[in-house]
Amino acid sequence: MHSLSHDSSLTVASTSLSKSSTSTAEINRGLGKRWMEIQGFNNWEGMLDPLDENLRQEILRYGKFVEAAYRAFDFDPSSPTYATCKFPRKSLLDRSGVGESGYRITKNLRATCGINLPRWLESSPRWANTLSSWIGYVAVCQDKDEIARLGRRDVVIAFRGTGTCMEWIENLRATLTDFPGDDEAPTGMVESGFLSLYTSGTATCPSLRDMVREEVAKVVETYGDEPLSFTVTGHSLGAALATLTASDINAVCGGETALVTVVSFGGPRVGNTRFRRQLEKSGTRVLRIVNSDDVITKVPGFVIDNNDVACHVGGLPTWLEKMQWDYADLGRELRLSSKQSPFLRKTGVATCHELGTYLHLVNGFVSSTCPFRTTAEMMLRDQHMMKLRKLQKLGVN
């Protein structure tokens, strides 16, 4: 916990605000040299509180890739293209509002529900029994100027959140199950429904895991001799799938070819302590953007470990462990709060979980002692006015 005085918090806010007012050109110049730090090589030590301006801009930039995954998905159950991507790969980013990103989409990704449907449900409306759905994409940075700005060739894998009936059903399968490694030996336990969506396939649609591994192998073969990063990002269900994906990328890369980073927004819990240890051992960096008012980030299961030492919280019964509901929080956390924004009039469950809310909070966050940029500006202005009044009383012009 921080014990900064009121004056100290203003100093932190002032420093952060001066950084936030730095020109875009100055921010861009600093990014290339610091890219490994920004991608979490040092686990974002000293960068989250107050929030580093380069890091803020990168979080927002990756958030736009997730927004594109949402905008490109056909949510309309009455549409003949329901649960597919509405745009061609070449124009997807542009038509989804990302604009001149310098990235080119190389692979569309689909997730498949692994639940065996009863026969009577097979004749239900299409929206109710769609097993495989477009979930996101792989995009490789191809623009030379952007590569120079970033300091490496970056590969983005972006996932949308829950969009179909079957995905909602998978979300509810909250017990933990073994996550298989390359030799099929378990490398920890993860939520059953997330793993099902990640590893299930059909005769006509490979699993999301197979698609990701195949595309990552192609990228490494083509660009493996360059500075390379994989940034896996997603919101809600997409945040959970991003974590599973990152674990697999390190298995393909061997942990040496590229830096693998997860930037997740509003993600639920994913796995247990053993899965977390395996992620850390592989070198995967996970940055979780969490709204403390978002209930989705508090489910599923219960966190009953602290620093890898099991302990019961609030007298949790032992049967919870036997039910395999003992989850662990993964990676580093950037904790925000809807209540700190002077602009959010609605703070209901849905609003607190929306990706747009997350991006708004990231854009405004200063530090834990002064959570929102506008609030910091008001505090600094009030402090300045108080100093002026004191000077006037002393007769100083």
Residue pairs with C-beta under 8 A, 6 or more apart in sequence:
2 49
2 368
2 369
4 12
4 369
8 369
9 367
9 369
9 370
9 379
10 370
10 376
10 379
10 380
10 383
12 50
12 366
12 367
12 369
12 370
13 50
13 366
13 367
13 369
13 370
13 376
13 379
13 380
14 376
14 380
15 50
16 50
16 51
16 53
16 366
16 367
16 370
16 373
16 376
17 366
17 373
17 376
17 377
17 380
19 50
19 52
19 53
20 53
20 56
20 366
20 373
22 53
27 53
27 54
27 57
28 149
30 54
31 38
31 54
31 57
31 58
31 149
31 150
31 151
32 148
32 149
32 150
32 151
33 151
34 54
34 151
35 150
35 151
35 152
35 227
35 229
36 259
37 47
38 47
38 52
38 54
38 55
38 58
39 229
39 231
39 259
39 261
39 285
40 259
40 261
40 285
40 286
40 287
40 332
41 259
41 285
43 285
43 332
44 55
44 285
44 287
44 332
47 55
48 55
48 332
48 334
49 367
49 368
50 366
50 367
51 334
51 362
51 365
51 366
51 367
56 362
56 363
56 365
58 263
59 263
59 287
59 289
59 334
59 362
60 359
60 362
60 363
62 156
62 158
62 231
62 233
62 263
63 233
63 265
63 355
63 358
63 359
63 362
64 97
64 98
64 101
65 93
65 98
65 101
65 103
65 139
65 156
65 158
65 233
66 158
66 159
66 160
66 233
66 234
66 235
66 238
66 265
66 355
67 96
67 97
67 98
67 355
67 359
68 92
68 93
68 96
68 97
68 98
68 158
69 96
69 135
69 136
69 137
69 158
69 159
69 160
69 234
69 238
70 160
70 161
70 235
70 355
71 95
71 96
71 97
72 85
72 86
72 87
72 92
72 95
72 96
72 134
73 83
73 84
73 85
73 86
73 133
73 134
73 160
73 163
74 81
74 82
74 83
74 84
74 85
74 86
75 82
75 163
76 82
77 125
77 126
77 127
82 126
82 127
82 130
83 127
83 130
83 132
83 133
83 134
83 163
83 164
84 133
84 134
85 92
85 108
85 134
85 137
87 95
87 96
89 105
89 106
89 108
89 137
90 104
90 105
92 105
92 137
93 99
93 101
93 103
93 105
93 139
94 100
101 139
101 146
102 141
102 142
102 143
102 145
102 146
102 147
103 139
103 140
103 141
103 142
103 143
103 146
103 154
103 156
104 139
104 140
104 142
105 137
105 138
105 139
106 138
106 139
106 140
106 215
106 218
106 219
107 137
107 138
107 211
107 215
108 134
108 137
109 134
109 135
109 136
109 137
109 138
109 157
109 159
109 208
109 211
109 212
110 132
110 133
110 134
110 135
110 205
110 208
110 211
111 132
111 133
111 135
111 167
111 197
111 198
111 208
111 241
112 131
112 132
112 197
112 200
112 201
112 202
112 205
112 207
112 208
113 131
113 132
113 166
113 167
113 169
113 170
113 196
113 197
113 200
114 170
114 196
114 197
114 199
114 200
115 166
115 169
115 170
115 196
117 129
117 131
121 128
121 129
122 129
127 164
127 165
128 165
129 165
129 166
130 164
130 165
130 166
131 166
131 202
132 202
132 205
133 163
133 164
133 166
133 167
135 159
135 160
135 197
135 208
135 238
135 241
136 157
136 158
136 159
136 160
136 234
136 238
136 241
137 157
137 158
138 155
138 156
138 157
138 212
138 215
138 219
139 155
139 156
139 157
139 158
140 153
140 154
140 155
140 156
140 219
140 223
141 147
141 150
141 153
141 154
141 155
141 156
147 153
147 154
151 227
152 226
152 227
152 228
152 229
153 223
153 226
153 227
153 228
153 229
154 228
154 229
154 230
154 231
155 216
155 219
155 228
155 229
155 230
155 231
155 258
156 231
156 232
156 233
157 212
157 230
157 231
157 232
157 233
157 242
157 245
158 232
158 233
158 234
158 238
159 232
159 233
159 234
159 235
159 237
159 238
159 239
159 241
159 242
159 245
160 234
160 235
160 237
160 238
161 234
161 235
161 236
161 237
161 238
161 239
161 266
161 355
162 168
162 171
162 236
162 237
167 197
167 237
169 193
170 193
170 194
170 196
170 197
171 193
171 194
171 237
171 268
172 193
173 191
173 192
173 193
173 196
174 191
174 192
174 193
174 299
174 300
174 301
174 325
175 191
175 192
175 323
175 324
175 325
176 189
176 190
176 191
176 192
176 271
176 272
176 301
176 324
176 325
176 326
176 327
177 189
177 190
177 191
177 192
177 195
177 324
178 186
178 188
178 189
179 186
179 187
179 188
179 189
179 190
179 195
179 244
179 247
179 271
179 275
180 186
180 187
180 199
181 187
181 251
182 251
187 247
187 274
187 275
187 278
188 271
188 272
188 273
188 274
188 275
188 276
188 277
188 278
189 271
189 272
189 274
189 275
189 324
190 244
190 270
190 271
190 272
190 275
191 240
191 268
191 269
191 270
191 271
191 300
191 301
191 327
194 237
194 240
194 241
194 244
194 270
195 244
197 208
197 237
197 241
198 207
198 208
198 209
198 241
198 244
198 245
199 207
199 208
199 209
200 207
201 207
201 210
206 214
208 241
208 245
209 244
209 245
209 248
212 245
212 248
212 249
213 248
213 252
216 230
216 248
216 249
216 252
216 253
217 252
219 228
219 230
220 228
220 252
220 253
220 257
220 258
224 257
224 258
228 257
228 258
228 259
229 258
229 259
229 260
229 261
230 246
230 249
230 253
230 258
230 259
230 260
230 261
231 261
231 262
231 263
232 242
232 243
232 245
232 246
232 249
232 260
232 261
232 262
232 263
233 242
233 262
233 263
233 264
233 265
234 240
234 241
234 242
234 264
234 265
234 267
235 264
235 265
235 266
235 267
235 355
235 358
236 265
236 266
236 267
236 268
236 296
236 353
236 355
237 268
238 264
239 262
239 264
239 265
239 266
239 267
239 268
239 288
240 264
240 267
240 268
240 270
242 262
242 263
242 264
242 267
243 262
243 264
243 267
243 270
243 271
243 279
243 286
243 330
244 270
246 260
246 261
246 262
246 279
246 284
246 286
247 275
247 278
247 279
247 282
247 284
249 258
249 260
249 284
250 260
250 282
250 283
250 284
251 282
253 260
255 282
255 283
259 283
259 285
260 282
260 283
260 284
260 285
261 284
261 285
261 286
261 287
262 284
262 285
262 286
262 287
262 288
262 331
263 287
263 289
264 286
264 287
264 288
264 289
265 289
265 355
265 358
265 359
266 289
266 290
266 291
266 294
266 296
266 297
266 353
266 355
266 358
267 288
267 290
267 296
267 297
268 296
268 297
268 299
268 300
269 297
269 298
269 299
269 300
269 301
269 303
269 327
269 328
269 329
270 327
270 330
271 327
271 328
271 330
272 326
272 327
272 328
273 305
273 308
273 310
273 326
273 328
275 328
275 330
276 328
276 329
276 330
277 308
279 286
279 330
279 331
285 331
285 332
286 330
286 331
286 332
287 331
287 332
287 333
287 334
288 297
288 329
288 330
288 331
288 332
288 333
288 334
289 334
289 336
289 358
289 362
290 297
290 333
290 334
290 335
290 336
291 297
291 336
291 337
291 338
291 352
291 353
291 357
291 358
291 361
292 335
292 336
292 337
293 337
293 338
293 339
293 347
293 352
294 338
294 352
294 353
295 349
295 352
295 353
296 353
300 325
300 327
301 320
301 325
301 326
301 327
302 313
302 316
302 320
302 325
302 326
302 327
303 313
303 326
303 327
303 328
303 329
304 310
304 311
304 312
304 313
304 316
304 320
304 321
304 326
305 311
305 326
305 328
310 326
320 326
334 362
334 365
335 368
336 358
336 361
336 362
336 365
336 371
337 361
337 371
338 344
338 347
338 351
338 352
338 357
338 361
339 347
340 361
340 365
340 371
340 372
340 375
341 360
341 361
341 364
341 372
342 372
342 374
342 375
343 360
343 364
343 374
344 351
344 357
344 360
351 357
363 373
364 372
364 373
364 374
365 371
365 372
365 373
366 372
366 373
366 375
366 376
370 376
370 379
